[in-house]
Amino acid sequence: MRKGAKAVIVGSVFAVMVGGAGYGAFNIVDALDDSGSGAGGPGDAGPAVVKSGPPSGSEVKETSAAFFAAWEKGQASAAADLTNNAARAEPLLASYGQAAHITAVKITPGAAAGDSVPFAVRATVAFGGKSKPLAYRSRLTVVRGLTTGKALVDWQPSVVHPGLKSMDDTLVTGASAAPSIEAVDRDGKVLTKEKFPSLGPILDQLRAKYGEQAGGTAGVELAVRHGTPDTPDTPLLTLAEGKAGKLPTTLSSGLQAAAEKAVQKYAQSSVVAVRPSTGEVLAVANNRTDGWNAAFLGEVAPGSTMKIVSAATLIDNGLTTASGAAPCPASAVSESQTFKNITGMKPDENATLAESFARSCNTAFVKFADEVKVDSLTNEARDRFGIGLDWQTGIPSFDGSVPAAGGPDTAAALIGQGQVQMNPLNMASVTATAMTGTFRQPVIVPLGLDDRTPAHARGLSSGTVQQLRSMMNRTATSGTAARLMAGLSGRIGAKTGSAEVDGRARSDSWFTGYRGDVAAAAMTQDGGHGVDASGPIVVDVLRAG
């Protein structure tokens, strides 16, 4: 039987009379091993004793040592049987020596910390007459088997290598899936994963898509082959160099460096900077534990940064103007749902749209929910800001979503909640469009590289642009963003935001702004208000720009 199975053997032991001495009947209980066979004989009776509670220090040491020994010897089945998911573990452990061609494995455990054991791996990767040493560190955890009670390795692919994130990821060695690239920024400076860690997955995507087109030739490498569709291999070790093709990007190495540094100050943060006059992406950075490009692929509520689109909707539909009425009551009701403002905001029944925008008054926008049509915000976002169209940036991206939802979602959407979903790329583009009046679909590699057709939207009228820029400038100079934007010179504007997410104690922090010909937007999950986390990130990027 496999790991996790258990069986009970019940037998009988009869009383025996020896030399006149009588021995009463007794039961023998013998703990079973995980194969289902016990050490006791046919005289056993009673259930097996199954241990419970966390594994002891000696169990952690013995189990991890046995697992390492089997792994070193290439005994995939034996090593897998020491985990709590042998069916998943065995194929990956077998591929370690087969598809990945990793040999001469030596594992050195470190000092255990409770049930966790760090370890170092040294090995050799050999393929096609080429070989190179491989060294890395990983960690495993020992847990109690749910049914057997045995101490077992808690199976995660990252045990085998930290680059394995998903249960369907595996290691392979051979000719690279795509030729390598030498990506360069707008000034010809080389962009590397080592210098710009956030660009790691992006450079892999660019290599997979443009490697051959850039003129490169394949090399030989050890790589992570991901099980998720459209995810390119992640190279780990190069055994034989191919020829790298030069790939131009729109990025700015200086701005990228500033973005990388800025997001490191706040966990789970992402930022994008674009050039409003061209739509070129100047920087994209993420600081996330999952390594995901949330800056381009995130799908979350943008909070009050959405009020840029909402204000444009009110103006373009003739409901009010920047200097027109937009009262800010303490609360507002729409479809029997009550909306309120941030704690401490004083009501102002005589407020203009510009004043309510700069203060980020929720109720002022909610009050218009009964006047806008169900699809007014959707149409504005799509037709004028390009949101929800099929963007051709050069790498995968989520291009925003503003559904035509009725009921209380109409009001919620006006303040960037409900079913509205965005990411920093989308909001940086929204800011760029508000600033110039023209939607220029963001790109990270030139369109002419592969003759991509960009998405098109009709943009904004000059009158609406003038009002949006005035309101964003007011927000940056005397509104909710004033404290952060105070040190920036030139033509500036901003909008703060926070988005409440179900199940979280703190809101997501959002901030978007522009300075000169740079627009940037950032989001920090669980970051609080816009000025708490994402605001400082955007300001650092704008300052560098």
Secondary structure, DSSP 8 states (H G I E B T S, - for coil): --TT------------EETTEE---------B-TTS-BSS-TT--S------SS--HHHHHHHHHHHHHHHHTT-HHHHHTTBS-HHHHHHHHHHHHTTS-EEEEEEEE---BTTEEEEEEEEEEEETTEEEEEEEEEEEEEEE-TTT--EEE---GGGT-TT--STT-EEEEEE-SS--EEEE-TTS-B--TTT-GGGHHHHHHHHHHHTTTTT-B--EEEEEE-SSTT---EEEEEEE--B-EEEE-S--HHHHHHHHHHHTTSTTEEEEEEETTTTEEEEEEEE-TT---HHHH--B--GGGGHHHHHHHHHHTTS--TTSB--B-SEEEETTEEEE--TT---BTT-BHHHHHHHT-HHHHHTTTTTS-TTHHHHHHHHTT-TTS----SS-----B-----THHHHHHHTT-TT-BB-HHHHHHHHHHHHHS-----BSS-GGGTT----------HHHHHHHHHHHHHHHHTSTTHHHHTT--SSEEEEEEEE--TT-SS-EEEEEEEETTEEEEEEETT--STTTTHHHHHHHHHHH-
